Amino acid sequence: MTVRAKICGLNDSEAVHAAVEGGAAFVGFVFYPPSPRAVTPERAAELTTIVPASVGKVGLFVDAGDDEIDAVLSRAALDMLQLHGAESPERVSELRTRTGLRVMKAVSVAASADVERAPAYYGAAEWLMFDAKPPKDMAGALPGGNALAFDWLLLKGWDFPLPWMLAGGLDAGNVAEAVRLSGARYVDTSSGVEDRPGVKNPGRIREFLAAVAGL
């Protein structure tokens, strides 16, 4: 089987080059100011110019308003919006119509009941992402990128009608097991290829992509 990867939270050109040259199918840019990986629309515009058309450019937003999203899209050439907050199916559908872009809705998972929320987005989103839900008492927790994994077997046996990505604590050492247990065909990493939050390691990006290519 073929597994493809997304490298998220990119904020410097060296990391973008490593992702593109390593064979990433998607690259992600974070537009959520509390995140250590956040980029401005202007910085994203610079970075997206070095991404070839064959690689999908994804913008991550968390419960963002129209003005915030428009400010990014007026500068950076994105192909997809990744909604990582509490956006309703109606909001997801609205943004697809407004922007004309593909939309991926992230679903935070800690238990089977969380996965069961996914069908509500079938008619609204074009992609799904399953990421680890941080514990309520986790200090400084972000909507994603917390280096946390969830029980990948919670996805086993589901036949989602949309393409979907697996995220949450993935790195070169565990991605093969994650794919085996979950059945994922697309995987996403951010913290798993960093030296510290917000600082990507090009070597770790290449290692992750090589591990995915070997699946």
Secondary structure as UniProt FT lines:
FT   STRAND          4..7
FT   HELIX           13..22
FT   STRAND          26..30
FT   TURN            33..34
FT   TURN            36..37
FT   HELIX           41..48
FT   TURN            49..50
FT   TURN            53..54
FT   STRAND          56..61
FT   HELIX           66..73
FT   TURN            74..75
FT   STRAND          80..83
FT   HELIX           89..99
FT   STRAND          102..109
FT   HELIX           112..115
FT   TURN            116..117
FT   HELIX           118..121
FT   TURN            122..124
FT   STRAND          127..132
FT   TURN            136..137
FT   TURN            139..140
FT   HELIX           152..155
FT   TURN            156..157
FT   STRAND          164..166
FT   TURN            172..174
FT   HELIX           175..182
FT   STRAND          186..189
FT   HELIX           191..193
FT   STRAND          194..196
FT   TURN            197..198
FT   STRAND          199..200
FT   HELIX           202..213
//
